[in-house]
């Protein structure tokens, strides 16, 4: 029994060995070898393969690159064959590999490196931010992306010349090598506001001119001063306030149109605001005087970040006292003479308010007097309670309009 089993095992091993030898002989007959004329090529250039085949057979070329894989059917004759790759396969730069697959299996991979061509016009370029402060703390950057005619980014280390012209006339260039597909240069302002013009170029390639605007930064300090002030509660007058010439910390005048806010705080607890815009670095405003005696505190702010000094404005009463007389024959109340702070009659047109037993009237002054005709009031009472208000002064009195 054992001899029988041993005989079967020996026969099986001999059969397997024969089959293996037959297959190896067949593979040798179908052997295919692939050779490249050059392992380095440029994008878009034709690439030819030398293929050696033991016999005529059908197969496929498999081309794998950075963008993916392509397959093409080919027919091989016995002996030496020359095959050309489609130009669409070779236009992308990067590393690639070639294999030939046929009835004999897959050939050994052949490696190929496709290099980009030289950069062409126009060069792709980006700049930003487009506006920076001239405090030398904020920077901008120009990024150039040179490409060849096949839209490949050019080789690492390609040198670009990036030129800068500053508003003060300073001009310099920077040699920027391509790295990680781009050539970039970071830059800051110098001292002056204006436009920085930037150019980028290389061998056979140029970019459109770029521009970055340099603007003054925040004012270094903010002060306000009184230009004109009538210190009386006379709302026919205005207090004129202005800022100092506003410059940044380098000495550049801040841009025209910068908003300055003037804030008024009264001793009564109220608040008001005036807004002004800078012209030639200065903002100014005119604030109407109040009609009553009071004290104001005034300051200015820019962007709720920078605050000025505080001015105190006191407004005294424009009227020394209120005088009046009553003409029983004409039944008229004559208020005046009203004398102002300089001893002269109060200005014509000043409004005088009066109430007669809760009946309110008003009249304007002329030559220091305002007249109220009680006949026109239609009052039946013989005793009239009168209240007179001029500017911020007030008096009360009683009139007896009877003849007794």
Buried (B, 14 or more C-beta within 10 A) or exposed (E): EEEEEEEEEEEEEEEEEEEEEEEEEEEEEBBBBBEBEEEEBBBBEEBEBEBBBBBEBEBEBBBBBEEEEBEEEBEBEEEEBEBEBEEEBBBBBBEBEBBBBBEBEEBEEBEBEBBBBBBBEEBBBEBEEEEBBBBBEBEBEBBBBBBBEBEBBBBEEBEBBBBBBBBEEEEEEBEBEBEEEBBBBEBBBBBBBBEBBBBBBBEEBBBEEBEBBBBBBBBBEBBBEEEEBBBBBBBEBBBBBBBBEBBBBBEBBBEEEBEBBBBBBBEEEEEEEBEBEBEEBBBBBBBEBBBBBBEBEBBBBBEEEBEBEEBEBEBBBBBEEBBBEBEEEEBBBBBBBBBBBEEEBBEEEBEBBBBBBEEEBEBEBEEBBBBBEBEEBEBEEEEBEBBBBBBBBEBEEEBEBEEE
